[in-house]
């Protein structure tokens, strides 16, 4: 189980950091807040994968019961990072709605963002396969996060397409909606893991 988990976490760290660099470049170049926030989301996922990798390495020394509690603790930390990222989206989205800025649409950028969605789908499938072979709450959280990220990035792609065609800061609204979705999902998982850690 530890080998599958470590492999998934290391792969996730590399791919999420690559996605972060790609999206932050496009976000800054196009002045799109939703894409920039999506990039920060990938950066948060990168740190989450690093934490997951550390967790999988640590549980090698523990008993099965200790391993389960350790994984639950690391899942809690990962969800906490995701929740903070979601709150960051809401804050920046609100600021963009209040103080809108022009956004540049580019077919090239749109295609690159579409490619990042495909990468996230592949990551979700790989994590799911690993989780089926060696079930882990950490891997399950990574699967859920990757699927959610697909919808988030799809929303940013729609935002990039709609902004030049509307008279209001649609990317700000997308950032707020995305942030709320991320935060609610993460908080639910935090509550679930908290109950396990307290009651077990």
N, C-alpha and C positions, 0 to 999 in steps of 0.2 A: 504493500500500500504506500509506504513512504517513498519508494522509487517513482511510482506513478505520480504521486502528489508533487514531489520535488521537480520532476520533469515538466509537469503542467505549469508549476509556478515559475520556473526559469524561462520556459517558452513564453508565458504570459508577460513576464517582465520585459523581455526583448521586444516582443511585438507591440505591446502597449506603449513603450517608450518611442518606438518607431512611428506609431500612429500619432503620439503627442507632437513629435517634431514636425511631422507632415501637416497636421491640422493647425498648429500654432503659426506656421509659416503662412498657410492659406488665410487663416483668421486675421492676421496682421495685414497681409497684402490686400485683402478684400475689405478690411475694416468691418468684418462680420462678427458681432458679439456672440451669436449662437455657435459659430464654428470655433471661436476662441474658447468659449466655455466648454465646448465638447473636447477641445484639446486638453484643458485642465482636468476634465473628467478622466481622460486617458492617463494623465500624469498621476492622478490619484489611484487609478487602477495599477499603475506601475509600482507605486509604493505598497499597495495592497498585496501584490504578487510577491514582492520582496519579503514582506512580513509572513506571507503564507509559506514561502520557501524556508524561512528561518524556523517556522513552526514545525514543518515536516522534518527538518533536520533534528530538532529538539526531541520530538516524540519517539525517536529511535531508542532513546535511553529509558523510556517510561513503560510502565505496565499498560495493559489495555484500557483500564479505567482512567489512569493518569493521562493516557494519550487522548481519550475522548474529551476529557475536561480541557486539556491544552488546546485541542483543535477548536473546541467551542469558544475558548477565550480569544484565540486568534481570529475566529470568524466574527466575534463581537468587535474586535479592533478594526477589522476590515470594513464592517458595516458602519462603524463610527466615522471612518475616513470618507466613505461614500455619502453619509448624511451631511457632513460638513461641506463636501463638494456641492451637494444639492442646494444647500443654503447659500453658498457662494453664487450659484447660478441665479437664484431668486433676487439677491441683492443687486447683482450687476444688470440683470434684466430690468429691474425696476428703475435703475439709474438711466438705462438706455431709453426707456419709455419716456422718462421725464426730460431727458436731454438727447434727442435723436441725432444720429450722425449718418452721412451718406455711406452706402454700401455698394461695392462694385461687383457685378455679376460676371462670371467667366465660365464658359462651357468647359474649359480645361480643368478649372478648379472643381466644378460639379462632378466631372467624371472621376477625379481623384477621390473625392469624398464618397462617391458611389463604390469605388474599389475598397475603401476602408470598411464599408458595411459588409462586403463579401468576406473580408479578412476576419471580422468579428463573428460572422456566422460560422466560419471554419473553426475559429477558436472555441465557440460554444459546443460544436460537434466533438472536437478533440477532448475538451474537458468532460463532456458527457460520457464519452467512451471510457476515459480513465476512471470516472466515478462509477461506472457500471462494473468495472473490474475490481475496484477497491473503493467502496462507498466511503465518503468523507463529507462532513458538513462544510469544510473549507472548499472542496471541489464543487459541491452543490451550489455554494454561494458564488463561485466563479462562473458557473454555468448561467445562473440567473442574471448575474451582472452583465455578462456578454450579450445575452438576449435583450436585456433592457437597453444596453448600449446601441444595439442595432436600431431600435425604434428611436432612440435619442438622436443618432446620427441621421436617420431618415428625416426627422423633424428639422434638423439643421439644414439639410439639403433642400427641403421645401422652403425654409426660411430664406436661403440664399437665392432661390428662384423667385420668391414673391416680393422681397424687399424692393427691388428696382421698379416693380409694377404697382406699388401701393404708396400712399401718401403718409403712412404712419410707421412707427418703428416696430414692424412685425417681428424682427429678430429679437427685440427685447421681450415681446410677449412669448415667443417660442422659448427663450431662455428661462422665463418665469415658470411656464408650464413644465418644461423639462426638469427644472430644479425641484419643483413641487413633487413630481412623479418620483424622482430619485430619492428625495428626502423621506417621503411616505413609505416607500418600499424598504429603505434602509432602517427606518425607525421600527417598522414591524419586525424585522429580523433581529434588531437590537433587543427588543422586548422579549422575543422568543429565546434568544441566547441567554439573556439575563435571568429568565425563569429557570433555565436549565442549570446555570452556574450557581444560583442561589439555593435551589431545591435539591440538587444532586448531592 
